[in-house]
Amino acid sequence: MSTKNKIAIVTGGSRGLGRDMVIQLAKNGNNIIFTYRNNKAEADKVVQEVLSMGQKAIAYQLDVSDTKTFDAFVAQVSQHLQEHEGSPNFDFLINNAGAGVYGSVTETTEEAFDAMMNVHFKGVYFLTQKLLPILNNGGGIINISSGLTRIAFPNVSAYASMKGAIETYTKCLAKELGARQIKANVVAPGAIATDFGGGSNKSDENKRNMISSVTALGRVGVPEDIGGVVAFLCTPEAGWMNGQRIELSGGMMI
């Protein structure tokens, strides 16, 4: 399942699920461009890890909620690719970056709603739009959603709604980009033990026990459960998979 020297862009690739996606993609032979929001030192460690595997990597600072920065980011990426790969184009886009803001329907503020919209939907929509001209024909787009589009919990209405929008958007991408042989799919993680949203899936034992009790495989997920599937979707073996939602939850609430 090698994708030797293909080029993948991963947003939010310095930690959590995104970091494991970067590592698994590199293991498959992809060269990596990834973004981080704040922690350059953390991003630099991931770059060095990829370089130690014999693949190329570079990290750029990007706030995916700020669409005004996208033109400059795309110009940076294009210039880097032209100088180091001989072409301004790349092969795979993984829209992973995100943030969690939680509150009930009655408590969610317009500011919190807009924050979720900008990170999880508007940012994905317009960053993808800006990158499409340099995405190679035959490439792929993977948008990260959530098990919360299938399972309703309290206090996640804004977050889950944006992820639902992403799932519909991905089907539209698959339809519109078919003529270019570009595949678009959704990966929807279930409850994963990371620092996302305060890290309760990693640190709150009561919550972990509850999740384990309603999950067929009997545990909380880890980042390594996700990255390998994302990497697989970037291989020729997954080339007939298009417009699909792949949930990775260990069989939660089935």
Secondary structure, DSSP 4 states (H G I P E B T S, - for coil): ---TT-EEEETT-SSHHHHHHHHHHHHTT-EEEEEESS-HHHHHHHHHHHHHTT--EEEEE--TT-GGGHHHHHHHHHHHHHHHHSSS-EEEEEE---------TTT--HHHHHHHHIIIIIHHHHHHHHHGGGEEEEEEEEEE--GGGTS--TT-HHHHHHHHHHHHHHHHHHHHTGGGT-EEEEEEE-SB-SSGGGSHHHH-HHHHHHHHHTBTT-S-B-THHHHHHHHHTTSGGGTT--S-EEEESSSBT-
